[in-house]
Amino acid sequence: MLTDTAIRNAKPGQKQRKLSDEKGLFLLVAHSGGKWWRFKYRFAGKEKLLSLGTYPEVSLAQARERRDEARKLLARGIDPSAARKAEKRSGDDTFERIALEWYSRTRPRWGQTAATQILAQLKQNVFPWIGSRPIREINAAELLTAMRRIEERGAIYTAHRALQTCGRVFRYALACNKVDRDPTITLRGTLTSVKEKHRACILDPRTLGKLLRDIDGYQGTFVVRAALKLAPLLFVRPGELRHAEWPEVDLEAAEWRIPAAKMKMEDLHIVPLSRQAVAVLRELHPLTGKGKYVFPGFRSPARPMSENTVNAALRYMGYSAEQVTGHGFRATAMSLLNEQGWNRDAVDRQLAHAERNKVRAAYLHAEFLPERRRMMQAWADFLDGLRQGGKVIPIRAASGE
């Protein structure tokens, strides 16, 4: 058996020589002076060698431990060399590599904004801590630590979104046989709950009427004024409004079809256009209709207008963020339409709220579209009445219901 002293004092010769330990372990001393640990074994009737590292980086005790680990594999009928190669391949399957592979394959289904946000989320909040780790080795505790790090800086919502994204990566890896489980399932309910954020909105009809009159008198650009007029009429999400493209709009059919890739819930969304909305778009078309975007950016028509444009215009008109926001028009419409007695399913569908059952989503799409057309026209008429300063009471009996 070898000793540390014998190894330390072993001098190179003209030829490489072997210093044997026991159970197949030996030290190979090269004529250049290098010393390599080797384990000799037989598998399937063939003699093989397994490298266990170099001396003194790997001590005698460590070399024996590695030899014993290899012998345990042999006892289970596993070739240590093949196991090491498989482990190395598995090590290449880091979380970052698998996540980027998942991203590249699913990216075509997303809009540009969503794709940018997801990639930035991974690069800023996940990759620095678990990106280099073999995805198969990441457990729930390690993942929770990464999510807690996001929570600790007060970004609760971001932590939830990051965990959701990690879950999608793990489920992709599971389908590709890269992992045996999805650790995010274990973490459900472990993060701090997200406090519901209420968007500032106007619910008083008289105040809403004044806002509509102020929009009519807005002194900014024609494009922004058109966006301000359409925001309460259509009550889509601000990002959906500013990314509207002319090819999606059919003025003859009075319909705007927003592709699934642009929608939060990744479903095609149809926005019926009232006569008032069509009038605004027809007036805007000569100015921006030759380009891609309905509301192009101020500096470049190749980009949509800034995400802060509508809110900035509201502030310019004297409305604070505590009074109203671009997103608040959705809450206004939801509240008042429900008060007026419109079918809640029709209202929710027009707001493009979550309906994750695909069969039921398709059913709602077919069942409520005629009612949503009537509702959007009645809503536009209601807003006209408020703008004129009169008291408007929507009469739904006229729709035959």
Buried (B, 14 or more C-beta within 10 A) or exposed (E): EBEEEEBEEBEBEEEEBEBEBEBBBBBBBEEEEEBBBBBBBEBEEEEBEBEBBBBEEBBBEBBBEBBEEBBEBBEEEBBBBEBBEEEEEBEEBBBBBBBBBBBEEBBEEBBEBBBEBBBEBBBEBBBEBBBEBBBBBBEBEEBBEBBEBBBEEEBBEBBBBBBEBBBBBBBBBEEEEBBEEBBBEBBEEEBEEEEEEEBBBBEEBEBBBBBBEBBEEBEBBEBBBBBBBBBBBBBBBBBBBBBBBBEBBEBEEBBBEBBEBBBBEBBBBBBBBBEBBBBBBEEBBEEBEEEBBBBBBEEEBEBBBBBEBBBBBBBEBEBEEEBBBBBBBBBBBBBBBEEBEBBEBBBBBBBBEEBEEEEEBEEBBEBBBEBBBBBBBBBBBBBBBBBEEEEBEBEBEEBEE
